[in-house]
Amino acid sequence: MTISEKVAYLKGLAEGLELDTAKSKEGKLISVMIGILEEIGLSIEDLEENADALGEELDAVSDDLADVEEIIYGEDEDDDECGCCDDEDFFEVECPNCGAELDIDESILEAGTVECPGCGSKFAIDLTDDECDCGCDHEHGED
């Protein structure tokens, strides 16, 4: 039962009791209170309708934003298998001695050499002409 229905029920009870709203102080008070409750019930129904409408509009804006994000950021950021286009500052290199794949960060690149944890050999890192296979038309050294 909604608030408006409850107020209508209360109004019906008051009319059934045949309260004298013209002469009785209590009847006048109850009549005014029922009138106020009717207004409150209508206001609450309006607020609920507005909240529902705002919720639907918010869902529409959220859907539109998701479309914009898909256009700007692409289908799925995890599709980049080579790792060259990641926002992270990690790079993948292969040990020339044992062939192990190593993930190195910016600090190791600045040092210029790395020690392979697999075989222990040290080698220099040169990524200047290493072509990228991801199709993004850049070289690894340009990140």
N, C-alpha and C positions, 0 to 999 in steps of 0.2 A: 504494500500500500504506500503510495507516494505521500509527501507532506500535504499537497493540495487535497488529496482524497481524505486524509485524516482531519484536516481543517473543515472540509465539507461535512464530514460525519459529526464533528463537534458542533457545527452550526445547526445541523439537523436535530441533534440532541437538545440544544438550547431552545429551538423552536418548538420541539415536542414538549418541553417543560412549560411552555407558554409563559416565559419570563416577561414581566412588565418592564420593557426597556424605556418607557416614557416616564413612569413615576418612581420606580424602584431604583435606588442607588446601586444595588447589586446587579440588577438587570442591565443598567446603563454600562456599568463596568465590564460585565461579561460581553456585552454587544461590541464595545470598543475593542476589547481584547481579541475577539474573534475577527474583527475587521483588520486588526494589525497582523494577526496570524495569516490571514488570506494574502495580504500584501507581501509578507515574508515568504510564504510558499511560492507565490508567483515570481518573486525575485530570485529565489533559489533555483526554480526551474529554468529561468533565463540564464543564470550563471552556468548551470549544467549544460545547457544547449551551447552556450558560447565556448565552454571548455571542450566539448566534443568537437565543435567546428575548428577550434584552434589546434586540437590534436591531429585532426585530419590534414590541416594545412601544414603543420610541422612535419608530418609523414611525407607530404608531397615535396617539401623543401629538402628533406633528408634524401629522398630518392633523386632529386635533381642534383644535389651535391655529390651523391655517389656517382652519377653520370659524369659530372665535371671532373671528379677525381680520376675516373677511369680514362678520360680523354687526356688529362694532363700527365698522369703518372703511368699510363699504359695498363695493359691487361693484368700482368702479375709481375711484380718486381723480382720474384724468385726464378723467373725463366732464364736469367742470365747465368748459364752454366759455367762459363769460364771464370767468373768472378772479377773480371776487369772493370765492370761498370758499377760495382758495389760502392756504396757510400763509405764503407769501412776502408781504413788505410792498410789493408792486408793484400799481399801479392803472393802469387804462387810461382815458385821456381823449381827447376829440376836439378838435382845434384848431378854434376857431370861425371862423377866417379861411380856412384851406385844406382843412379836413376830415381832416387826417392823424391817424391813431391814434398816440397817444404813451403810452409806458409810463413812469410816474413812481413814485418811491419815497417813503418817509415823510419824508425831509429836504426834498423839493420841496414836499410838502403843508404842512409847517411854514412854509416861506418864503411860501406863498400865491400866488406867481406863477410862471409857467413861460414860457420862450421856445421857440417852435416851431422845431425845426431845419430844417424844410422851407421855411417862408416867412419866418421871423425875427420874427414878431409875438409880442408879449408879452401874456399874458392871465392873469386871476385864476382860481384853481381853487376851485370850490364844489361839493362832493359831498354836501351835507347832504340834499337831497331827491331824489337820483338813484335811481330805482327799479331794482331788480335784475330781470333777465329769466330768471334761472336757476331760479326756483321755490323758493328757499330762505327766503322770507318775511323778508327783512331789507333794509335800505338799505345802500348802499355805505359810507356814513359811519360805520356801526356796527361795522365789522370790528375 
